[in-house]
Amino acid sequence: MNILKLDNGYDLAIENIDKKARLVIYNNGVENVCRKSTLKNIATFIQSSENHLFKGRLQLHKANGGVNILVKGSKVGEIPVSGFLSYLQQFEAPPKTSPVGRT
């Protein structure tokens, strides 16, 4: 699991579970909050003109070329849009290959 360092002891990790992604925010190594979504939904948000994704305890907001991560309304970190997209690409499923013909 790749972890992105945020501010003040916070970290962001994405766990890939089947076709879903689980975004997890850790505070000093302890799971603080999480949110399930699809990788496609997150990537679409980053590339769209929308300014926020999710409601509740964990929120993503775009501003000034970065994605702000908010936990309970407080900003715990910011990741550049390009860096976030690169991070998400690590979790994309490899392309399906066609089965080899039987002999």
DRENPA-3360 file (N, C-alpha, C; in nm, 2 decimals, always signed):
BEGIN
1 = MNILKLDN = +0.09/-0.12/+0.00/+0.00/+0.00/+0.00/+0.09/+0.12/+0.00 ~ +0.07/+0.21/-0.10/+0.14/+0.33/-0.11/+0.07/+0.44/-0.02 ~ +0.15/+0.51/+0.05/+0.10/+0.62/+0.14/+0.15/+0.75/+0.10 ~ +0.07/+0.85/+0.09/+0.11/+0.99/+0.07/+0.11/+1.07/+0.20 ~ +0.22/+1.13/+0.23/+0.23/+1.21/+0.35/+0.15/+1.34/+0.33 ~ +0.07/+1.38/+0.43/+0.00/+1.50/+0.43/+0.06/+1.59/+0.54 ~ -0.02/+1.68/+0.60/+0.03/+1.77/+0.70/+0.01/+1.71/+0.84 ~ +0.10/+1.76/+0.93/+0.08/+1.73/+1.08/+0.05/+1.59/+1.11;
9 = GYDLAIEN = +0.13/+1.50/+1.06/+0.11/+1.36/+1.09/+0.00/+1.28/+1.02 ~ -0.06/+1.34/+0.93/-0.17/+1.28/+0.85/-0.11/+1.21/+0.73 ~ -0.17/+1.10/+0.69/-0.13/+1.03/+0.57/-0.25/+0.99/+0.49 ~ -0.24/+0.97/+0.36/-0.35/+0.93/+0.28/-0.31/+0.80/+0.21 ~ -0.40/+0.70/+0.22/-0.37/+0.57/+0.15/-0.50/+0.53/+0.08 ~ -0.48/+0.46/-0.03/-0.59/+0.41/-0.11/-0.58/+0.26/-0.11 ~ -0.68/+0.19/-0.07/-0.69/+0.05/-0.07/-0.78/+0.01/-0.19 ~ -0.73/-0.08/-0.28/-0.81/-0.12/-0.39/-0.88/-0.25/-0.36;
17 = IDKKARLV = -1.02/-0.24/-0.35/-1.10/-0.35/-0.31/-1.19/-0.38/-0.43 ~ -1.16/-0.49/-0.50/-1.24/-0.52/-0.62/-1.25/-0.40/-0.71 ~ -1.37/-0.35/-0.74/-1.38/-0.24/-0.83/-1.40/-0.11/-0.75 ~ -1.38/-0.12/-0.62/-1.40/+0.00/-0.53/-1.26/+0.04/-0.48 ~ -1.25/+0.17/-0.44/-1.13/+0.22/-0.38/-1.17/+0.27/-0.24 ~ -1.09/+0.24/-0.14/-1.12/+0.29/-0.01/-1.01/+0.39/+0.03 ~ -1.05/+0.52/+0.04/-0.96/+0.62/+0.07/-0.95/+0.63/+0.22 ~ -0.83/+0.62/+0.28/-0.81/+0.61/+0.42/-0.72/+0.73/+0.47;
25 = IYNNGVEN = -0.76/+0.80/+0.57/-0.67/+0.90/+0.63/-0.63/+0.85/+0.76 ~ -0.50/+0.85/+0.78/-0.44/+0.80/+0.90/-0.38/+0.93/+0.98 ~ -0.40/+0.93/+1.11/-0.34/+1.03/+1.19/-0.24/+0.97/+1.28 ~ -0.11/+0.99/+1.26/+0.00/+0.93/+1.34/-0.01/+0.78/+1.34 ~ -0.04/+0.72/+1.22/-0.05/+0.58/+1.20/-0.18/+0.51/+1.24 ~ -0.27/+0.59/+1.30/-0.40/+0.53/+1.34/-0.51/+0.58/+1.24 ~ -0.59/+0.48/+1.19/-0.70/+0.51/+1.09/-0.79/+0.61/+1.15 ~ -0.81/+0.73/+1.09/-0.89/+0.83/+1.14/-1.03/+0.84/+1.07;
33 = VCRKSTLK = -1.03/+0.83/+0.94/-1.15/+0.84/+0.86/-1.13/+0.77/+0.73 ~ -1.24/+0.71/+0.67/-1.23/+0.65/+0.54/-1.35/+0.68/+0.45 ~ -1.34/+0.66/+0.32/-1.45/+0.68/+0.23/-1.43/+0.58/+0.12 ~ -1.54/+0.51/+0.08/-1.54/+0.42/-0.04/-1.59/+0.49/-0.16 ~ -1.53/+0.47/-0.27/-1.57/+0.52/-0.40/-1.51/+0.43/-0.51 ~ -1.53/+0.47/-0.63/-1.46/+0.40/-0.74/-1.34/+0.49/-0.79 ~ -1.24/+0.42/-0.84/-1.12/+0.50/-0.89/-1.17/+0.59/-1.01 ~ -1.26/+0.54/-1.09/-1.31/+0.62/-1.20/-1.38/+0.75/-1.15;
41 = NIATFIQS = -1.46/+0.74/-1.04/-1.53/+0.85/-0.99/-1.43/+0.96/-0.94 ~ -1.32/+0.91/-0.87/-1.22/+1.00/-0.82/-1.15/+1.07/-0.93 ~ -1.11/+0.99/-1.03/-1.03/+1.04/-1.15/-1.12/+1.14/-1.23 ~ -1.25/+1.11/-1.24/-1.34/+1.20/-1.31/-1.35/+1.33/-1.24 ~ -1.36/+1.33/-1.11/-1.37/+1.45/-1.03/-1.24/+1.54/-1.05 ~ -1.13/+1.47/-1.04/-1.00/+1.55/-1.06/-0.99/+1.62/-1.19 ~ -1.04/+1.55/-1.30/-1.03/+1.60/-1.43/-1.15/+1.69/-1.47 ~ -1.25/+1.70/-1.39/-1.37/+1.78/-1.42/-1.36/+1.92/-1.37;
49 = SENHLFKG = -1.46/+2.00/-1.39/-1.47/+2.13/-1.34/-1.53/+2.14/-1.20 ~ -1.57/+2.02/-1.15/-1.63/+2.01/-1.01/-1.53/+2.06/-0.91 ~ -1.57/+2.12/-0.80/-1.48/+2.17/-0.70/-1.47/+2.08/-0.58 ~ -1.57/+2.00/-0.56/-1.57/+1.91/-0.44/-1.62/+1.77/-0.46 ~ -1.57/+1.68/-0.39/-1.62/+1.54/-0.39/-1.64/+1.49/-0.25 ~ -1.75/+1.43/-0.23/-1.79/+1.37/-0.10/-1.85/+1.47/-0.01 ~ -1.94/+1.43/+0.08/-1.99/+1.50/+0.19/-1.96/+1.42/+0.31 ~ -1.96/+1.49/+0.43/-1.93/+1.41/+0.55/-1.79/+1.44/+0.61;
57 = RLQLHKAN = -1.74/+1.34/+0.68/-1.62/+1.36/+0.75/-1.49/+1.37/+0.66 ~ -1.49/+1.30/+0.55/-1.38/+1.31/+0.45/-1.43/+1.37/+0.32 ~ -1.36/+1.48/+0.28/-1.40/+1.56/+0.16/-1.28/+1.59/+0.08 ~ -1.29/+1.60/-0.05/-1.19/+1.64/-0.14/-1.24/+1.77/-0.21 ~ -1.15/+1.87/-0.20/-1.18/+2.00/-0.27/-1.07/+2.04/-0.36 ~ -1.10/+2.09/-0.48/-1.00/+2.14/-0.57/-0.98/+2.29/-0.55 ~ -0.86/+2.33/-0.55/-0.83/+2.48/-0.55/-0.69/+2.50/-0.59 ~ -0.67/+2.60/-0.68/-0.53/+2.64/-0.72/-0.44/+2.53/-0.77;
65 = GGVNILVK = -0.50/+2.44/-0.85/-0.42/+2.33/-0.91/-0.39/+2.22/-0.81 ~ -0.45/+2.21/-0.70/-0.43/+2.11/-0.60/-0.56/+2.05/-0.55 ~ -0.55/+1.93/-0.49/-0.67/+1.87/-0.42/-0.65/+1.88/-0.27 ~ -0.73/+1.96/-0.21/-0.73/+1.97/-0.06/-0.80/+1.85/+0.00 ~ -0.74/+1.79/+0.10/-0.81/+1.68/+0.18/-0.85/+1.74/+0.31 ~ -0.99/+1.73/+0.33/-1.05/+1.78/+0.46/-1.10/+1.67/+0.54 ~ -1.07/+1.67/+0.67/-1.12/+1.58/+0.76/-1.20/+1.66/+0.87 ~ -1.33/+1.63/+0.88/-1.42/+1.70/+0.97/-1.41/+1.85/+0.95;
73 = GSKVGEIP = -1.40/+1.89/+0.82/-1.40/+2.03/+0.79/-1.26/+2.10/+0.80 ~ -1.16/+2.03/+0.85/-1.03/+2.09/+0.86/-0.93/+2.04/+0.75 ~ -0.86/+2.12/+0.69/-0.76/+2.08/+0.59/-0.65/+2.01/+0.65 ~ -0.62/+1.88/+0.61/-0.51/+1.81/+0.66/-0.40/+1.79/+0.56 ~ -0.42/+1.84/+0.44/-0.32/+1.82/+0.33/-0.36/+1.87/+0.20 ~ -0.27/+1.88/+0.11/-0.30/+1.92/-0.03/-0.20/+1.84/-0.12 ~ -0.26/+1.79/-0.23/-0.18/+1.71/-0.33/-0.20/+1.78/-0.46 ~ -0.09/+1.80/-0.54/-0.11/+1.86/-0.67/-0.20/+1.77/-0.76;
81 = VSGFLSYL = -0.28/+1.82/-0.85/-0.37/+1.74/-0.93/-0.29/+1.64/-1.01 ~ -0.18/+1.68/-1.07/-0.10/+1.58/-1.15/-0.05/+1.47/-1.06 ~ -0.01/+1.50/-0.94/+0.04/+1.40/-0.85/-0.06/+1.31/-0.80 ~ -0.18/+1.36/-0.78/-0.30/+1.27/-0.74/-0.34/+1.18/-0.86 ~ -0.34/+1.23/-0.98/-0.37/+1.14/-1.09/-0.26/+1.03/-1.11 ~ -0.14/+1.07/-1.09/-0.03/+0.97/-1.10/-0.05/+0.86/-0.99 ~ -0.08/+0.90/-0.87/-0.11/+0.81/-0.76/-0.22/+0.72/-0.79 ~ -0.33/+0.77/-0.85/-0.45/+0.69/-0.88/-0.41/+0.58/-0.99;
89 = QQFEAPPK = -0.33/+0.62/-1.08/-0.30/+0.53/-1.19/-0.23/+0.40/-1.14 ~ -0.17/+0.41/-1.03/-0.10/+0.29/-0.97/-0.21/+0.18/-0.94 ~ -0.33/+0.22/-0.92/-0.43/+0.12/-0.88/-0.52/+0.07/-0.99 ~ -0.50/+0.13/-1.11/-0.58/+0.08/-1.22/-0.55/-0.06/-1.25 ~ -0.65/-0.14/-1.29/-0.64/-0.28/-1.32/-0.56/-0.29/-1.45 ~ -0.47/-0.39/-1.46/-0.40/-0.41/-1.59/-0.50/-0.45/-1.70 ~ -0.47/-0.42/-1.82/-0.56/-0.45/-1.93/-0.58/-0.60/-1.94 ~ -0.70/-0.64/-1.97/-0.73/-0.78/-1.99/-0.67/-0.83/-2.12;
97 = TSPVGRT = -0.61/-0.95/-2.11/-0.56/-1.01/-2.23/-0.65/-1.12/-2.28 ~ -0.65/-1.14/-2.40/-0.73/-1.25/-2.46/-0.67/-1.38/-2.43 ~ -0.75/-1.49/-2.40/-0.69/-1.62/-2.37/-0.62/-1.67/-2.49 ~ -0.52/-1.75/-2.46/-0.44/-1.81/-2.57/-0.52/-1.92/-2.63 ~ -0.52/-1.93/-2.76/-0.59/-2.04/-2.83/-0.56/-2.18/-2.78 ~ -0.65/-2.27/-2.78/-0.63/-2.40/-2.74/-0.58/-2.48/-2.86 ~ -0.49/-2.58/-2.83/-0.44/-2.67/-2.93/-0.47/-2.81/-2.90;
% end
